[in-house]
Amino acid sequence: MDPKRITVAEAPAGKDAYRTKQRKLSWPDKVKVVIELQKIAKPILAARGKSVTVWPQD
Amino acid sequence: MKKALQALNGLEREGVLGRYAIGGAMGATFYVEPFTTFDLDVFVVLPEAGGLVTLAPLYRELAKRGYPAREECVMVEGIPVQFLPAGTPLLAEALAQARDVPYEDVTTRVFGPEHLVAVAVQAGRAKDRQRVQMFLDAGVLDRKRLDGILSRHGLMERFSQWTRSA
């Protein structure tokens, strides 16, 4: 599926496929994703006054 | 995370910790897709002092080893680790039946998926409800085993409510 050309009808299937792919990652690779999510969330939480720690990469 | 797991294994080997297992969000991430979390929930058996379960001796020992307490966590190799006593029958069972899993070349222990769901149902927060749905979507649950755990710990009704309206 071309991600630049997707219909509304195709979107839920694409999302499910993405989630399945993420689920099948190895645990260390999932942790890498978690760290990327932490990096995204950190400034948002900081703006709300909450300090969080981004984990070091292995 | 590898260094933190190695440190936890060392603490268990040296008797600073009793048996430990990972639960919470990082435990769930072993089975479902990754999602945002900032701490590592580690469930442990703690020695009792005068009938009270206390984390103080563990925190003192960890501080000696260069792992300082910060708010409700201890910083272990740069990761905020929350040590939680397995102080309910459900948590004790989850810890006893936790499975050995590999993280690269390190072996650690994670709650089984059915116990993670039961613990989430018991906790009862909105984020726990979302987590239960992630497990259902992932198709990783042994429903017979889950039903047994939920029945044993009086959680079947809430689970049914959550999944009926999901």
Backbone of each chain as ProteinMPNN parsed JSONL, in Angstrom:
{"seq_chain_A": "MDPKRITVAEAPAGKDAYRTKQRKLSWPDKVKVVIELQKIAKPILAARGKSVTVWPQD", "coords_chain_A": {"N_chain_A": [[0.844, -1.195, 0.0], [0.648, 2.149, -0.927], [1.7, 4.692, 1.112], [1.259, 7.359, 0.574], [-0.88, 7.531, -1.005], [-3.75, 6.869, -0.114], [-6.945, 5.673, 0.647], [-9.809, 6.66, 2.589], [-11.228, 4.431, 3.272], [-9.292, 2.49, 3.25], [-7.691, 3.063, 5.383], [-8.15, 2.0, 8.128], [-7.356, -0.708, 7.84], [-4.712, -0.385, 7.165], [-3.747, 0.721, 9.506], [-4.133, -1.38, 11.287], [-2.383, -3.234, 10.165], [0.028, -1.958, 10.611], [0.116, -1.949, 13.418], [0.22, -4.686, 13.92], [2.7, -5.271, 12.805], [4.367, -3.81, 14.504], [3.92, -5.167, 16.869], [5.162, -7.543, 16.393], [7.831, -7.026, 16.551], [11.12, -7.541, 17.962], [11.778, -7.698, 21.511], [13.924, -5.949, 22.385], [13.923, -4.227, 20.131], [11.394, -3.149, 20.368], [11.783, -1.708, 22.689], [13.496, 0.253, 21.74], [11.675, 1.695, 20.194], [9.98, 2.588, 22.219], [11.729, 4.344, 23.516], [12.036, 6.285, 21.531], [9.423, 7.247, 21.504], [9.365, 8.302, 24.064], [11.131, 10.442, 23.732], [9.643, 12.066, 22.074], [7.467, 12.621, 23.719], [8.576, 13.906, 25.932], [9.163, 16.858, 25.741], [6.548, 17.767, 25.547], [5.368, 16.966, 27.932], [7.043, 18.361, 29.629], [6.266, 20.964, 29.126], [3.927, 20.95, 30.454], [4.784, 20.947, 32.969], [5.8, 18.593, 33.945], [8.447, 16.508, 34.715], [10.375, 14.139, 33.04], [12.33, 11.137, 32.472], [14.249, 10.277, 29.732], [15.111, 7.153, 28.545], [18.396, 5.653, 28.45], [19.964, 4.57, 25.41], [20.588, 1.126, 24.607]], "CA_chain_A": [[0.0, 0.0, 0.0], [1.411, 3.396, -0.972], [1.188, 5.533, 2.203], [0.902, 8.71, 0.105], [-2.141, 7.442, -1.756], [-4.56, 5.946, 0.675], [-8.319, 6.133, 0.783], [-10.331, 6.566, 3.955], [-11.642, 3.037, 3.477], [-8.108, 1.657, 3.454], [-6.932, 3.502, 6.564], [-8.173, 1.085, 9.281], [-6.554, -1.9, 7.543], [-3.317, 0.041, 7.24], [-3.41, 0.894, 10.922], [-4.031, -2.733, 11.861], [-1.151, -3.855, 9.661], [1.13, -1.296, 11.317], [0.124, -2.434, 14.809], [0.688, -6.079, 13.884], [4.14, -5.226, 12.546], [5.001, -3.326, 15.74], [3.766, -6.234, 17.857], [6.075, -8.641, 16.052], [9.229, -6.636, 16.767], [11.763, -8.151, 19.135], [11.618, -6.824, 22.681], [14.87, -4.83, 22.313], [13.483, -3.254, 19.126], [10.243, -2.437, 20.954], [12.322, -0.728, 23.648], [13.985, 1.389, 20.932], [10.49, 2.484, 19.835], [9.541, 3.255, 23.454], [12.644, 5.469, 23.755], [11.667, 7.34, 20.57], [8.157, 7.832, 22.002], [9.732, 9.126, 25.233], [11.738, 11.681, 23.229], [8.536, 12.891, 21.55], [6.579, 13.037, 24.824], [9.272, 14.68, 26.97], [8.895, 18.306, 25.725], [5.11, 18.02, 25.76], [5.145, 16.839, 29.378], [7.778, 19.465, 30.282], [5.426, 22.167, 29.0], [2.868, 20.822, 31.472], [5.439, 20.974, 34.28], [6.178, 17.246, 34.406], [9.786, 16.129, 34.287], [10.512, 12.693, 32.834], [13.65, 10.707, 32.027], [14.355, 9.446, 28.533], [16.035, 6.053, 28.844], [19.571, 5.557, 27.579], [19.954, 3.467, 24.429], [21.5, 0.04, 24.987]], "C_chain_A": [[0.884, 1.253, 0.0], [0.876, 4.339, 0.108], [0.783, 6.932, 1.765], [-0.424, 8.713, -0.637], [-3.023, 6.414, -1.06], [-5.971, 6.522, 0.801], [-8.75, 5.986, 2.242], [-10.706, 5.122, 4.268], [-10.454, 2.13, 3.779], [-7.403, 1.935, 4.78], [-6.976, 2.515, 7.738], [-7.313, -0.165, 9.046], [-5.067, -1.573, 7.642], [-2.863, 0.184, 8.675], [-3.244, -0.469, 11.601], [-2.733, -3.407, 11.441], [0.064, -3.267, 10.376], [1.247, -1.825, 12.748], [0.631, -3.874, 14.874], [2.196, -6.126, 13.694], [4.892, -4.806, 13.818], [5.02, -4.421, 16.815], [4.792, -7.343, 17.64], [7.547, -8.277, 16.212], [9.804, -7.414, 17.946], [11.611, -7.18, 20.307], [12.637, -5.678, 22.659], [14.469, -3.781, 21.267], [12.255, -2.477, 19.614], [10.733, -1.373, 21.936], [12.877, 0.487, 22.902], [12.811, 2.301, 20.541], [9.998, 3.262, 21.058], [10.416, 4.483, 23.721], [12.339, 6.614, 22.78], [10.371, 8.027, 21.0], [8.429, 8.731, 23.221], [10.288, 10.478, 24.775], [10.661, 12.635, 22.715], [7.717, 13.463, 22.706], [7.249, 14.008, 25.793], [8.979, 16.198, 26.904], [7.424, 18.652, 25.956], [4.814, 17.979, 27.262], [5.852, 17.964, 30.133], [6.956, 20.746, 30.238], [4.28, 22.15, 30.001], [3.46, 20.764, 32.873], [5.849, 19.612, 34.801], [7.545, 16.862, 33.831], [9.877, 14.604, 34.16], [11.92, 12.382, 32.327], [13.529, 9.868, 30.761], [15.427, 8.399, 28.803], [17.258, 6.105, 27.935], [19.395, 4.403, 26.586], [20.899, 2.373, 24.931], [22.813, 0.181, 24.233]], "O_chain_A": [[1.77, 1.387, 0.844], [-0.282, 4.751, 0.038], [0.056, 7.622, 2.478], [-1.017, 9.767, -0.867], [-3.017, 5.232, -1.403], [-6.148, 7.717, 1.035], [-8.12, 5.27, 3.02], [-10.523, 4.651, 5.391], [-10.592, 1.126, 4.478], [-6.604, 1.121, 5.242], [-5.924, 2.214, 8.302], [-6.622, -0.624, 9.956], [-4.27, -2.371, 8.134], [-1.741, -0.182, 9.025], [-2.323, -0.672, 12.391], [-2.069, -4.063, 12.243], [1.009, -3.983, 10.706], [2.345, -2.111, 13.225], [1.382, -4.234, 15.781], [2.889, -6.916, 14.335], [5.925, -5.383, 14.156], [5.989, -4.576, 17.559], [5.231, -7.995, 18.587], [8.418, -9.128, 16.028], [9.069, -7.883, 18.815], [11.348, -5.993, 20.114], [12.255, -4.531, 22.892], [14.654, -2.584, 21.489], [12.098, -1.295, 19.309], [10.174, -0.278, 22.009], [12.747, 1.618, 23.37], [12.938, 3.526, 20.556], [9.645, 4.437, 20.957], [9.91, 5.538, 24.105], [12.38, 7.783, 23.165], [10.238, 9.244, 20.876], [7.805, 9.779, 23.384], [9.967, 11.52, 25.347], [10.751, 13.849, 22.894], [7.321, 14.629, 22.685], [6.578, 14.837, 26.406], [8.583, 16.776, 27.916], [7.106, 19.71, 26.499], [4.109, 18.837, 27.793], [5.346, 18.464, 31.138], [6.948, 21.52, 31.196], [3.731, 23.194, 30.353], [2.74, 20.559, 33.85], [6.209, 19.479, 35.971], [7.757, 16.892, 32.619], [9.496, 13.875, 35.076], [12.612, 13.261, 31.816], [12.801, 8.876, 30.724], [16.528, 8.73, 29.242], [17.17, 6.546, 26.789], [18.759, 3.394, 26.892], [21.891, 2.662, 25.599], [23.718, -0.634, 24.41]]}, "seq_chain_B": "MKKALQALNGLEREGVLGRYAIGGAMGATFYVEPFTTFDLDVFVVLPEAGGLVTLAPLYRELAKRGYPAREECVMVEGIPVQFLPAGTPLLAEALAQARDVPYEDVTTRVFGPEHLVAVAVQAGRAKDRQRVQMFLDAGVLDRKRLDGILSRHGLMERFSQWTRSA", "coords_chain_B": {"N_chain_B": [[18.31, -0.648, 28.362], [19.268, -3.111, 28.792], [21.518, -3.048, 30.512], [20.294, -2.329, 32.901], [18.72, -4.575, 33.372], [20.699, -6.492, 33.685], [21.792, -5.505, 36.013], [19.637, -5.866, 37.778], [19.467, -8.657, 37.782], [21.909, -9.225, 38.973], [21.477, -8.132, 41.509], [19.479, -9.824, 42.425], [20.834, -12.266, 42.394], [22.721, -11.805, 44.362], [21.188, -11.672, 46.563], [20.079, -9.299, 47.395], [17.695, -8.555, 46.337], [14.655, -10.434, 46.396], [13.034, -13.008, 44.471], [12.293, -11.567, 41.34], [10.138, -9.907, 38.972], [9.177, -8.438, 35.869], [6.524, -6.213, 35.417], [3.636, -4.25, 34.672], [3.715, -1.527, 32.278], [6.049, -2.011, 30.715], [6.275, -4.733, 30.942], [3.959, -5.45, 29.597], [4.618, -4.548, 27.066], [6.317, -6.471, 26.143], [4.596, -8.311, 25.024], [2.676, -6.95, 23.474], [2.14, -4.201, 21.109], [4.641, -1.575, 21.151], [4.374, 1.139, 23.515], [4.067, 4.411, 25.051], [5.956, 4.797, 27.967], [7.54, 5.52, 31.093], [8.775, 4.384, 33.221], [10.131, 1.437, 34.783], [8.438, -1.199, 35.953], [9.041, -3.216, 38.621], [8.342, -6.105, 40.209], [8.638, -7.483, 43.399], [9.572, -9.863, 45.96], [9.594, -8.945, 49.251], [11.464, -8.78, 52.305], [9.873, -9.075, 55.514], [9.567, -6.668, 58.108], [9.01, -6.634, 61.35], [6.343, -7.328, 60.85], [5.657, -5.525, 58.95], [5.87, -4.723, 55.523], [8.627, -3.416, 54.02], [10.322, -1.052, 51.964], [12.592, 0.221, 52.607], [15.164, -1.018, 53.491], [15.974, -2.151, 51.062], [16.17, 0.111, 49.381], [18.25, 1.426, 50.723], [20.381, -0.357, 50.314], [20.529, -0.307, 47.55], [21.246, 2.349, 47.131], [23.801, 2.345, 48.197], [25.064, 0.978, 46.209], [25.196, 2.76, 44.219], [22.804, 3.446, 43.035], [20.555, 5.741, 43.1], [17.611, 6.849, 44.893], [14.779, 8.332, 43.389], [12.112, 10.327, 43.579], [9.366, 8.183, 43.351], [10.856, 6.158, 42.384], [13.867, 4.198, 41.661], [16.951, 5.023, 40.33], [18.294, 3.012, 38.059], [20.982, 2.235, 36.282], [20.408, 4.434, 34.65], [17.721, 4.167, 34.173], [14.466, 4.755, 35.381], [13.397, 2.814, 37.912], [10.691, 1.241, 39.356], [10.24, -0.298, 42.294], [8.08, -2.703, 43.418], [6.227, -4.198, 45.951], [5.166, -7.571, 45.839], [2.485, -7.83, 46.991], [-0.16, -8.732, 47.096], [-2.498, -11.475, 46.787], [-2.908, -11.962, 44.026], [-0.704, -10.646, 42.783], [1.389, -12.026, 43.976], [0.973, -14.566, 42.933], [1.293, -13.999, 40.216], [3.978, -13.303, 40.184], [5.187, -15.678, 41.078], [4.589, -17.325, 38.94], [5.77, -16.115, 36.814], [7.482, -15.78, 33.677], [10.62, -16.833, 32.288], [12.39, -14.806, 30.081], [14.161, -13.808, 27.114], [16.333, -10.981, 26.76], [18.052, -9.699, 24.413], [21.167, -11.012, 25.106], [20.615, -11.435, 27.734], [18.873, -12.924, 30.398], [15.678, -12.406, 31.676], [12.75, -11.837, 33.717], [9.272, -11.942, 33.149], [5.907, -11.036, 33.844], [3.26, -13.279, 32.997], [1.039, -12.967, 30.114], [-1.694, -13.231, 30.769], [-1.753, -12.79, 33.509], [-0.837, -10.149, 33.525], [-3.005, -8.883, 32.369], [-4.975, -9.451, 34.297], [-3.923, -8.082, 36.512], [-4.096, -5.493, 35.527], [-6.874, -5.245, 35.316], [-7.521, -5.4, 37.996], [-6.266, -3.07, 38.934], [-7.712, -1.069, 37.607], [-7.769, 1.479, 36.325], [-8.254, 4.032, 33.751], [-6.206, 3.821, 31.855], [-5.458, 1.239, 32.272], [-7.596, -0.17, 31.341], [-7.439, 0.401, 28.633], [-5.101, -0.964, 28.127], [-5.828, -3.608, 28.559], [-7.481, -3.954, 26.371], [-5.578, -3.795, 24.344], [-4.199, -6.186, 24.72], [-6.246, -7.983, 24.136], [-6.684, -7.38, 21.45], [-4.251, -8.154, 20.431], [-4.28, -10.862, 20.504], [-2.957, -12.67, 22.19], [-3.682, -14.023, 24.397], [-4.405, -16.767, 26.548], [-7.436, -17.879, 26.868], [-8.727, -19.657, 28.607], [-6.923, -19.951, 30.676], [-6.777, -17.27, 31.478], [-9.432, -16.83, 32.333], [-9.498, -18.524, 34.528], [-7.667, -17.263, 36.27], [-8.896, -14.763, 36.606], [-11.305, -15.54, 37.81], [-10.395, -16.762, 40.18], [-9.428, -14.567, 41.553], [-11.51, -12.866, 41.874], [-12.219, -11.117, 39.766], [-13.685, -11.352, 37.521], [-16.167, -10.178, 36.977], [-15.686, -7.407, 36.602], [-13.961, -7.535, 34.428], [-15.668, -8.627, 32.526], [-17.52, -6.561, 32.302], [-15.907, -4.553, 31.211], [-15.152, -5.666, 28.766], [-17.534, -6.233, 27.557], [-18.6, -3.781, 26.867], [-16.686, -2.859, 25.194]], "CA_chain_B": [[17.592, -1.474, 29.341], [20.051, -4.319, 29.042], [22.34, -2.865, 31.711], [19.397, -2.338, 34.067], [18.341, -5.975, 33.61], [21.888, -7.155, 34.243], [21.908, -5.05, 37.403], [18.58, -6.542, 38.55], [19.869, -10.056, 37.954], [22.987, -9.225, 39.964], [20.873, -7.872, 42.826], [18.776, -11.05, 42.814], [21.861, -13.288, 42.658], [23.415, -11.492, 45.613], [20.227, -11.712, 47.66], [19.557, -7.966, 47.742], [16.29, -8.719, 45.952], [14.143, -11.794, 46.251], [12.622, -13.229, 43.075], [11.682, -10.371, 40.756], [9.589, -10.015, 37.614], [8.72, -7.175, 35.288], [5.09, -6.115, 35.122], [3.295, -2.91, 34.189], [3.741, -1.208, 30.849], [7.143, -2.678, 30.003], [5.895, -6.142, 30.871], [2.972, -5.551, 28.518], [5.292, -4.306, 25.787], [6.889, -7.737, 25.667], [3.564, -9.067, 24.299], [1.861, -6.141, 22.556], [2.93, -3.183, 20.429], [5.233, -0.637, 22.11], [3.663, 2.395, 23.807], [4.875, 5.29, 25.901], [6.062, 4.622, 29.412], [8.797, 6.135, 31.536], [9.453, 3.641, 34.29], [10.143, -0.021, 34.697], [7.818, -1.738, 37.174], [9.657, -4.487, 39.013], [7.649, -6.675, 41.37], [9.6, -8.265, 44.182], [9.23, -10.32, 47.309], [10.41, -8.196, 50.203], [11.419, -9.31, 53.669], [9.026, -8.307, 56.436], [10.23, -6.166, 59.314], [7.989, -6.397, 62.371], [5.004, -7.45, 60.28], [5.46, -4.545, 57.886], [6.734, -4.858, 54.351], [9.246, -2.106, 53.83], [11.301, -0.924, 50.877], [13.742, 1.005, 53.093], [16.464, -1.7, 53.399], [16.312, -2.311, 49.643], [16.613, 1.415, 48.895], [19.573, 1.702, 51.32], [21.36, -1.207, 49.639], [20.668, 0.189, 46.174], [21.99, 3.616, 47.204], [25.22, 1.983, 48.396], [25.589, 0.484, 44.935], [25.186, 3.852, 43.235], [21.488, 3.58, 42.423], [19.83, 6.629, 44.015], [16.144, 6.967, 44.814], [14.276, 9.601, 42.858], [10.658, 10.246, 43.756], [8.947, 6.829, 43.746], [11.684, 5.191, 41.648], [15.306, 4.151, 41.891], [17.598, 5.114, 39.017], [19.177, 1.857, 37.835], [21.619, 2.359, 34.958], [19.732, 5.484, 33.879], [16.288, 3.88, 33.992], [13.704, 4.829, 36.633], [12.799, 1.51, 38.238], [9.806, 1.277, 40.519], [10.166, -1.599, 42.968], [6.743, -2.834, 43.996], [6.075, -5.484, 46.634], [4.104, -8.448, 45.329], [1.812, -7.948, 48.281], [-1.532, -9.245, 47.046], [-2.483, -12.848, 46.261], [-2.766, -11.939, 42.569], [0.675, -10.302, 42.427], [2.255, -13.136, 44.415], [0.801, -15.64, 41.944], [1.905, -13.533, 38.965], [5.434, -13.369, 40.358], [5.582, -17.088, 41.157], [4.425, -17.973, 37.632], [6.392, -15.29, 35.759], [8.284, -16.605, 32.764], [11.939, -16.365, 31.869], [12.404, -14.354, 28.681], [15.46, -13.21, 26.762], [16.488, -9.619, 26.241], [19.372, -9.953, 23.804], [21.789, -12.186, 25.742], [20.3, -11.407, 29.167], [17.576, -13.526, 30.723], [14.945, -11.714, 32.728], [11.47, -12.491, 34.007], [8.118, -11.068, 32.867], [4.59, -11.618, 34.147], [2.553, -13.838, 31.846], [0.054, -12.012, 29.593], [-2.978, -13.334, 31.478], [-1.588, -12.099, 34.791], [-0.763, -8.704, 33.27], [-4.393, -8.432, 32.165], [-5.678, -9.498, 35.586], [-3.405, -6.976, 37.333], [-4.684, -4.27, 34.962], [-8.298, -5.214, 35.707], [-7.561, -5.085, 39.429], [-5.891, -1.656, 39.115], [-8.992, -0.435, 37.269], [-7.708, 2.839, 35.795], [-8.577, 4.132, 32.318], [-5.097, 3.303, 31.048], [-5.447, -0.228, 32.408], [-8.648, -0.657, 30.451], [-6.86, 0.457, 27.281], [-4.088, -2.013, 28.029], [-6.545, -4.882, 28.401], [-7.923, -4.014, 24.975], [-4.396, -4.087, 23.511], [-3.95, -7.628, 24.831], [-7.301, -8.694, 23.396], [-6.425, -7.165, 20.021], [-3.02, -8.846, 20.035], [-4.549, -12.305, 20.403], [-1.879, -13.408, 22.87], [-4.182, -14.54, 25.674], [-5.014, -18.089, 26.692], [-8.67, -17.463, 27.547], [-9.037, -20.569, 29.712], [-6.011, -19.572, 31.76], [-7.192, -15.947, 31.949], [-10.684, -16.989, 33.082], [-9.146, -19.118, 35.816], [-7.035, -16.231, 37.119], [-9.911, -13.746, 36.938], [-12.255, -16.142, 38.761], [-9.71, -16.972, 41.461], [-9.15, -13.314, 42.242], [-12.733, -12.058, 41.95], [-12.124, -10.02, 38.801], [-14.41, -11.716, 36.3], [-17.277, -9.26, 36.695], [-15.168, -6.161, 36.007], [-13.438, -7.855, 33.09], [-16.824, -8.787, 31.632], [-18.056, -5.211, 32.038], [-14.977, -3.839, 30.319], [-15.084, -6.232, 27.423], [-18.878, -6.184, 26.975], [-18.852, -2.455, 26.284], [-15.524, -2.44, 24.387]], "C_chain_B": [[18.408, -2.713, 29.699], [20.872, -4.195, 30.334], [21.482, -2.891, 32.983], [18.988, -3.773, 34.403], [19.511, -6.767, 34.184], [22.048, -6.779, 35.716], [20.868, -5.75, 38.285], [18.944, -8.002, 38.801], [20.977, -10.173, 39.0], [22.44, -9.035, 41.37], [20.138, -9.116, 43.336], [19.783, -12.141, 43.212], [22.514, -13.07, 44.02], [22.456, -11.43, 46.806], [19.713, -10.356, 48.116], [18.055, -7.932, 47.439], [15.916, -10.184, 46.09], [13.844, -11.995, 44.772], [11.968, -11.943, 42.562], [11.061, -10.712, 39.412], [9.101, -8.647, 37.166], [7.233, -7.25, 34.991], [4.827, -4.761, 34.488], [3.45, -2.766, 32.685], [4.86, -1.938, 30.115], [6.91, -4.181, 29.924], [4.931, -6.356, 29.714], [3.64, -5.425, 27.152], [5.987, -5.555, 25.247], [5.893, -8.452, 24.741], [2.817, -8.254, 23.234], [2.747, -5.085, 21.894], [3.492, -2.182, 21.443], [4.387, 0.617, 22.283], [4.446, 3.161, 24.86], [4.794, 4.909, 27.368], [7.408, 5.181, 29.825], [9.462, 5.367, 32.664], [9.28, 2.138, 34.091], [9.597, -0.542, 36.023], [8.387, -3.115, 37.469], [8.989, -4.967, 40.299], [8.594, -7.629, 42.08], [8.954, -8.802, 45.458], [10.17, -9.586, 48.252], [10.348, -8.856, 51.577], [10.524, -8.439, 54.544], [9.839, -7.857, 57.633], [9.141, -5.817, 60.315], [6.589, -6.424, 61.81], [4.721, -6.459, 59.171], [6.396, -4.846, 56.723], [7.324, -3.479, 54.089], [10.291, -2.145, 52.721], [12.591, -0.281, 51.364], [15.07, 0.246, 53.011], [16.925, -1.883, 51.943], [16.847, -0.99, 49.083], [17.998, 1.762, 49.433], [20.659, 0.919, 50.581], [21.598, -0.721, 48.206], [21.469, 1.487, 46.146], [23.482, 3.356, 47.371], [25.861, 1.562, 47.087], [25.522, 1.544, 43.83], [23.879, 4.002, 42.497], [20.591, 4.429, 43.342], [18.314, 6.595, 43.816], [15.799, 8.321, 44.226], [12.761, 9.509, 42.768], [10.293, 8.799, 44.092], [9.803, 5.743, 43.097], [13.114, 5.169, 42.175], [15.946, 4.168, 40.501], [18.607, 3.979, 38.877], [19.701, 1.947, 36.397], [20.832, 3.32, 34.058], [18.249, 5.265, 33.663], [15.564, 3.994, 35.329], [12.973, 3.501, 36.879], [11.925, 1.678, 39.478], [9.714, -0.137, 41.089], [8.841, -1.674, 43.708], [6.63, -4.185, 44.695], [4.92, -6.289, 46.036], [3.222, -8.816, 46.512], [0.36, -8.377, 48.252], [-1.474, -10.683, 46.525], [-2.29, -12.9, 44.742], [-1.314, -11.657, 42.163], [1.644, -11.415, 42.822], [2.183, -14.284, 43.41], [1.476, -15.262, 40.617], [3.423, -13.642, 39.039], [5.905, -14.825, 40.369], [5.55, -17.751, 39.777], [5.037, -17.178, 36.477], [7.346, -16.147, 34.935], [9.641, -15.974, 32.454], [11.878, -15.975, 30.405], [13.771, -13.739, 28.378], [15.326, -11.737, 26.39], [17.918, -9.586, 25.706], [19.985, -11.164, 24.501], [21.561, -12.22, 27.255], [18.952, -12.094, 29.373], [16.945, -12.733, 31.856], [13.606, -12.427, 32.922], [10.34, -11.484, 33.802], [6.849, -11.788, 33.302], [4.005, -12.208, 32.864], [1.474, -12.864, 31.378], [-1.276, -12.048, 30.342], [-2.891, -12.643, 32.849], [-1.49, -10.583, 34.597], [-2.166, -8.132, 33.07], [-5.136, -8.4, 33.499], [-5.22, -8.356, 36.506], [-3.99, -5.646, 36.84], [-6.152, -4.147, 35.367], [-8.401, -4.836, 37.179], [-7.242, -3.613, 39.676], [-7.059, -0.748, 38.709], [-8.956, 0.972, 36.714], [-8.032, 2.839, 34.291], [-7.456, 3.542, 31.477], [-4.985, 1.782, 31.154], [-6.478, -0.848, 31.473], [-8.155, -0.673, 29.001], [-5.87, -0.689, 27.077], [-4.74, -3.391, 27.844], [-6.989, -5.046, 26.951], [-6.759, -4.339, 24.042], [-4.076, -5.588, 23.541], [-4.99, -8.418, 24.046], [-7.06, -8.582, 21.892], [-5.231, -7.988, 19.534], [-3.225, -10.355, 19.899], [-3.497, -13.159, 21.092], [-2.365, -14.1, 24.148], [-4.705, -15.965, 25.547], [-6.275, -17.857, 27.527], [-9.026, -18.376, 28.717], [-8.193, -20.204, 30.936], [-6.432, -18.213, 32.36], [-8.454, -16.06, 32.803], [-10.409, -17.575, 34.463], [-8.569, -18.085, 36.771], [-8.085, -15.209, 37.563], [-10.905, -14.289, 37.967], [-11.629, -16.274, 40.143], [-9.578, -15.681, 42.25], [-10.34, -12.34, 42.208], [-12.778, -10.906, 40.964], [-12.96, -10.238, 37.545], [-15.49, -10.685, 35.95], [-16.767, -7.975, 36.032], [-14.636, -6.416, 34.593], [-14.583, -7.969, 32.09], [-17.44, -7.437, 31.289], [-17.186, -4.482, 31.019], [-15.058, -4.364, 28.897], [-16.457, -6.255, 26.748], [-19.087, -4.865, 26.239], [-17.706, -1.988, 25.401], [-15.885, -2.392, 22.914]], "O_chain_B": [[18.25, -3.286, 30.777], [20.913, -5.121, 31.144], [21.905, -3.416, 34.013], [18.918, -4.146, 35.575], [19.331, -7.61, 35.064], [22.391, -7.614, 36.552], [21.176, -6.175, 39.398], [18.751, -8.517, 39.903], [20.984, -11.1, 39.809], [22.883, -9.694, 42.311], [20.171, -9.421, 44.528], [19.612, -12.836, 44.213], [22.82, -14.024, 44.736], [22.878, -11.163, 47.93], [18.993, -10.266, 49.111], [17.263, -7.358, 48.186], [16.757, -11.067, 45.922], [14.336, -11.252, 43.922], [11.185, -11.311, 43.271], [11.431, -11.707, 38.788], [8.673, -7.818, 37.97], [6.746, -8.213, 34.399], [5.705, -4.193, 33.838], [3.334, -3.729, 31.927], [4.649, -2.433, 29.008], [7.303, -4.826, 28.952], [5.06, -7.312, 28.95], [3.269, -6.114, 26.202], [6.216, -5.679, 24.044], [6.298, -9.118, 23.789], [2.382, -8.8, 22.22], [3.962, -5.076, 22.094], [2.881, -1.962, 22.488], [3.766, 1.1, 21.336], [5.367, 2.629, 25.48], [3.713, 4.725, 27.927], [8.314, 5.303, 29.001], [10.599, 5.667, 33.027], [8.42, 1.664, 33.349], [10.206, -0.356, 37.076], [8.239, -4.052, 36.683], [9.067, -4.312, 41.338], [9.255, -8.462, 41.46], [7.954, -8.283, 45.954], [11.388, -9.605, 48.074], [9.323, -9.416, 51.966], [10.428, -7.228, 54.345], [10.704, -8.589, 58.114], [8.433, -4.823, 60.152], [5.733, -5.646, 62.23], [3.678, -6.529, 58.521], [7.565, -5.181, 56.919], [6.595, -2.496, 53.955], [11.03, -3.116, 52.56], [13.577, -0.235, 50.628], [16.04, 0.808, 52.502], [18.114, -1.781, 51.639], [17.864, -0.977, 48.389], [18.827, 2.318, 48.713], [21.719, 1.458, 50.262], [22.728, -0.725, 47.717], [22.277, 1.702, 45.242], [24.318, 4.039, 46.779], [27.057, 1.764, 46.878], [25.763, 1.252, 42.658], [23.839, 4.623, 41.435], [19.948, 3.9, 44.249], [17.816, 6.346, 42.718], [16.442, 9.327, 44.525], [12.207, 8.729, 41.994], [10.855, 8.235, 45.031], [9.517, 4.554, 43.237], [13.514, 5.989, 43.002], [15.536, 3.425, 39.61], [19.659, 3.997, 39.516], [18.957, 1.76, 35.434], [20.621, 3.057, 32.874], [17.585, 6.089, 33.034], [15.998, 3.396, 36.314], [12.058, 3.129, 36.145], [12.367, 2.188, 40.508], [9.183, -1.047, 40.453], [8.523, -0.809, 44.525], [6.913, -5.216, 44.084], [3.844, -5.755, 45.765], [3.214, -9.958, 46.973], [-0.294, -8.386, 49.295], [-0.494, -11.065, 45.885], [-1.593, -13.776, 44.232], [-0.761, -12.345, 41.305], [2.596, -11.71, 42.1], [3.198, -14.896, 43.077], [2.135, -16.085, 39.983], [4.073, -14.028, 38.067], [6.908, -15.16, 39.739], [6.367, -18.621, 39.477], [4.849, -17.521, 35.309], [7.935, -17.107, 35.432], [9.779, -14.753, 32.371], [11.37, -16.733, 29.578], [14.446, -13.22, 29.267], [14.339, -11.314, 25.789], [18.874, -9.46, 26.472], [19.388, -12.241, 24.491], [22.243, -12.954, 27.97], [18.009, -11.872, 28.615], [17.59, -12.429, 32.859], [13.371, -13.493, 32.352], [10.433, -10.331, 34.223], [6.731, -13.003, 33.145], [4.237, -11.686, 31.774], [1.034, -12.018, 32.156], [-1.912, -11.011, 30.528], [-3.84, -11.993, 33.286], [-2.004, -9.819, 35.415], [-2.474, -7.037, 33.542], [-5.843, -7.438, 33.797], [-6.036, -7.741, 37.194], [-4.335, -4.779, 37.643], [-6.612, -3.062, 35.721], [-9.264, -4.048, 37.565], [-7.867, -2.976, 40.524], [-7.355, 0.229, 39.397], [-10.0, 1.619, 36.63], [-8.077, 1.788, 33.651], [-7.715, 2.843, 30.498], [-4.482, 1.122, 30.245], [-6.255, -1.911, 30.893], [-8.409, -1.614, 28.248], [-5.807, -1.297, 26.009], [-4.261, -4.222, 27.072], [-6.889, -6.13, 26.376], [-6.927, -5.069, 23.065], [-3.727, -6.179, 22.519], [-4.663, -9.398, 23.376], [-7.21, -9.556, 21.153], [-5.197, -8.454, 18.395], [-2.43, -11.038, 19.253], [-3.18, -14.253, 20.625], [-1.574, -14.686, 24.887], [-5.361, -16.318, 24.567], [-6.197, -17.663, 28.74], [-9.573, -17.911, 29.717], [-8.683, -20.156, 32.065], [-6.441, -18.035, 33.578], [-8.538, -15.456, 33.872], [-11.019, -17.165, 35.45], [-8.939, -18.039, 37.944], [-8.154, -14.839, 38.735], [-11.3, -13.574, 38.888], [-12.252, -15.942, 41.151], [-9.611, -15.697, 43.48], [-10.189, -11.148, 42.478], [-13.308, -9.84, 41.274], [-12.946, -9.421, 36.625], [-15.699, -10.362, 34.781], [-17.329, -7.511, 35.04], [-14.84, -5.61, 33.685], [-14.494, -7.481, 30.963], [-17.831, -7.189, 30.149], [-17.693, -3.868, 30.08], [-15.035, -3.592, 27.939], [-16.547, -6.292, 25.521], [-19.662, -4.823, 25.151], [-17.726, -0.861, 24.907], [-15.041, -2.063, 22.081]]}, "name": "protein", "num_of_chains": 2, "seq": "MDPKRITVAEAPAGKDAYRTKQRKLSWPDKVKVVIELQKIAKPILAARGKSVTVWPQDMKKALQALNGLEREGVLGRYAIGGAMGATFYVEPFTTFDLDVFVVLPEAGGLVTLAPLYRELAKRGYPAREECVMVEGIPVQFLPAGTPLLAEALAQARDVPYEDVTTRVFGPEHLVAVAVQAGRAKDRQRVQMFLDAGVLDRKRLDGILSRHGLMERFSQWTRSA"}
